[in-house]
Amino acid sequence: PDGYLLELLQYHSHPEQREVTKQKSNQLGCSHLAFSVIDIYVVCEAVNKMGGSMINPPALTNDKKVKVAYCHDNEGNLMEIVEVL
């Protein structure tokens, strides 16, 4: 209804078999996805439990309006997790 759509696909019938590499933040194209969440600590813990890895723990921004953490999912995609305070 708000004009946004995010489609996430996983091909079970013909998956690509290659080594997972962690996406760099400065690569050309889509560098990362950002997600606004209610509890950043719960989401970061879930990322770790599902095979992802944290780049930095949740950090308060200088203006103290949001907490931000960067992580890689289990396929190496870079994600920004944001909690608005």
C-alpha positions, 0 to 999 in steps of 0.5 A: 500500500505504501509503494514499497516491495522487497522480494527475497528469493531462494531457489531450492530446485537449482541452487547455485553452488559456490563459496559464500563471500561477504559483500563489501560495502563499497562494491558497485550496485546495491551495497546493502539493505537497511531494515528498521526494527523494534528491538535491535538486540533481538534482531542481531541475536537472530542474525547470529543464530541463523548463521550470519555475522555481526560487523559491529554491535548496535551503536548509538548515533551522535544525535542519539536518535537511532541505534545502528548495527551492520551485519552479514546474513548467512549468504554474505549479504550486507545488512544495516539494522536500525532501531529508531529511539 
